[in-house]
Amino acid sequence: MAPIGLNPDYNGRLSVDRVALLSGHYGVAWQMEWDTSGMTLATTGDDGMVRLWQSNLNGVWHHQAAFEPTSYPHME
């Protein structure tokens, strides 16, 4: 049973719509997390940066902050 408002297809997949294209990472962005309000998004990727994005009440997303890593883990 799907939560109210969600309509999966016959394979159980939910449809996805692009609502914004956020540019800022160099390389691939590979993880993202929303806050509980759905108005702030944190992304990270190949460049090691963590970026915060915020949506206004009209659904327009803006880059708010970027956090640069102080060091990369040593890979052997």
Secondary structure, 3 states (H helix, E strand, C coil): CCCCCCCCCCCCCCCCCCCCCCCCCCCCEEEEEECCCCCEEEEEECCCCEEEEEECCCCCEEEEEEECCCCCCCCC
